[in-house]
Amino acid sequence: MQPGPFYIKNLRVDPPLIMAPMSGLSHTVFRQLVAEYTGCGLFYSEMLSARALPLESPDSSPWLRCTAQERPIIYQILVANVDELPTAIEKIESCGADGLDLNMGCTTAIIVKRGGGIALMKDRRLAEAIVSTSRRATNLPLTAKIRLGWTLNWDNLKEFCLMLQNSGVDAISVHPRLKQDRLKRPARWEYIGRIKELVDIPVIGNGDIDSPEAALEMFKQTACDAVMIGRAAVCRPWLFRQVAASLSTLPYD
């Protein structure tokens, strides 16, 4: 099948190419630059602290600011305390967000120490409470971005992904590396495919997409619904356009 438009809940993503949430990089200026070249079907914001969000103003905050070019856009929040969610989500909705993402994959030491990011993959009860609370607080499309976990354990990963789906997540973004991997080894794309086979919601593949050829290979190997591009686009913001052009020339099966 040729990769094509898909939906995250009621949000249409076309083409199925997504800008990754990158701390310090996925800000409005960079998103606008990528938008000028076209080809990106969905933008993500930088990782935003749920604790700090209520203090930010959409009119002046460099983190919340967004132009019409950067649509559709999903705002990603970092949260480790359920009580911080309602006001944070209210602020996200006031910005006109097209969706909300929960960061469950960040490996930065200080964030993990505070119970956020990939720490949530060790605390399934808290992760479930965060997803369920978010689902009750908003009707926006809800996504979660994860890694493979702390150790390579398919049973644990499978149960975590099923929990996300059953608790109300509308799509899962998978960066298939472990906590300690950093960028020291290639992403394990096969796990994107295994998660795609497991769940009934869209799966977005992320990791090592630095060319149209790599994007097409990820689609082929994993059957993922979309490819998420991060670091490579910082150097080449026209990469989305190149990948989109490659998708449009594929023959239909």
N, C-alpha and C positions, 0 to 999 in steps of 0.2 A: 504493500500500500504506500502511496505517496504521502509524506507528511503534509498535513493541511491544517486548516483552522480547527480549533477545539474550544470547549467551554470549561471554565472554572465556575461552577454554579451557573449563574446567568451572565457571566463575563466572557465575551468572545475574544479569543486571542488569535490574531491573524497578522502576519505569519506566526508559526509556532516557535518563535525565537524570543528569548527573554533576557533582559539585562539582570545580572546577579546583584544582590545587595552587597555592596563592598564598603566597609567602614572607611570614611574619609575620602571616598571616591565617587560613590553613586549619588552625588548631590545634583542640584538643579542645573548647574552649568555644564557638567559632563553629560547629563541626560539630554540637554538641549543640543549638544554637539552631536551625539549619536543620532538624535532625531533628524538633524539636518541631512544626514547621509541616508536616512530611511532604512527599513528592513527590520527594525525591532518591533515586535508585536505587543510587548508588555514590559513596562519599566518597574523596577523595585527601588525603593528609597534606601538610604543608608540604614544601618541598625540604629534604632532610636530607643532610648531608655524610657520605659514606662513610668519610672519614678519622676523623671525630669519633664516629661511631655506636658503636664498640666501648666507648667510655668512658661511654656513657649507660645509665641504668637504666630499664626500662619502668615501674617502680613510682614513680619520682620525676621522671623527665624530662618537662617540659611538651611536648616534641616527640614523644615516643613514647607518651604516655598516651592511652588510648582506652577508651571505654565501650561497652556493648552497643548503645546507641542509634546509634552511628556505624558500623554494619555494613550491607553489606560495606565494607571499607576497603582501599585500595591505598596503600602507602607509597612515596613518591618519593625516590630517592637521586640525589645529584649526585656524579659520579665522573669522574676523568680518569686514574686509575691502576688498571690491572687488578688489581694485587696487593692493593688495598684491598677488593676485592669479597667474597671468601669470608667474612671476619669480619663485614663489614657486613650481608651477607645472612643470616648466622646470627643476628645480633641482630634483624633484621626478623622472621625466622621465630619467634623466641622471644616476640615481641609478639603472636603469633597473627594476623599479617597475612593478608588474603585475596588479596593480590597484590603485585607489585613493579613499580615504574615507573622507567625510566631517563630522566633529564632531559637532553635533547639540544637544548633550545631557549632556555635562559636567556641573555639578552643583557647581563647586568650586567658591567661592564668588568673587575672583578677576577677574576670567575669565568672569563670568556673568556680572560684573560691566562694563567690557570693551566691552560688546556686543557680546561675543562669546558663544559657547556651547549652553545650553538650552535657553539662551536669544534670539536666533534666532527663537525659536518656538513662541515667542511673536511678532516677526517682520517678518511677512511672506513676505513682499516686499523685504527686504534685503536678506532673505533666498533664495527666488526665484532668485534674481540677482546673488547670489553666485553660485547656482547650474547651472544656465544658462551660466554664465561666465566660470565655470569649464568645462562644456560640450563642449563649443566652443574651449577651450584651449587644450583639450586632446581627443584622441581616446581610451584611456585606459578605462577599466571597472570602472564605477563611482558608489560608494555606499554612503549612509548616515546613520549615527547612531543617533537614537533619543530616547527620553523618551516619556512618555505620555503627558508631558506638565507641566504647572504650576498648573492647576486645572483639575479635571476629567470632561472633556467636549468632548463627542464623536464627535459632529459636527465640532468643531475646529480641533481635531486630524484627522478626516476624510479628511477635506479640506487640511490640511498640507500634509498628505501622498499623496493625489492625485496631489498636486502641485509638490511634489518631483518627482513623476512618469512622469508627463507631461513636466517637465523641463529638463528631461534627466537622472535622476538617474536610474541605472540598477538593484539595489537591496536595500532593506531597512533593517537595523538591529534595532530591537526593544527591549529596556530594559523597561519593562512595570511597571515603577514606576514614581511617580510624583517628581517634583523638591524637595519638602520638605520631601519626604519619606526616603531618604537615604537608610539605610538597616533596618529601624525600623519596616517594615511590609513585608509580602511575596509579591513577584512580582505577578502582575495581569496577569497571562498567557492568560486569555480569550481575552485580547485585542490584543495579537499576532494573535490569530485566526480570530478576526474580521478584522484586517488589511489584513491578508492573503486572506480573502474572498473579500476584497474591491479592491485590486490592481492586476495588471496583471504581475508584476515583482516579482522575488523571495523575500521572507521574511525570515529573520534570527532571531530566537528566542534567547533571552539572559535573564539571571536572575535565580538564585537559582539552577543552575545545579551543583550538588556536588556528583553525583553517576550515574552509568549506568541506574539505575531505574528511576532517575529523568529525564535524557535525553530522554529515551524511552517514558515516560509519557508526556513530552512536545511535542514530535512528534505526539503522539496519540491525545492529547487534541487540538492542534492548527493546525495540518497539515502544519507546517512550513517547509521550504525547507532545513534548516540547523539549528543546535544548536550551539550557541557560548558559550564557557566556559572561565571563568576568574579566580576569586580568588581561587576557589577550586583546580585549577591546579598548583597554586603557591606552595601549600603544597604537592600536589600529581601530579607531571608532567606526570606520567604514566596513568592518568585518561583518556586521549584521547584514548590510546590503549585499556583500559578496555571497554569504550563505543563502540569503533569500533568493538571489539570482540562480544559485545552484539548485535549490529546491524546485524552482519554477520550470527548470529544463528536464526534470526527471520524467520518464515515461510512466503512465499509469499502469498498474498491474491488472 
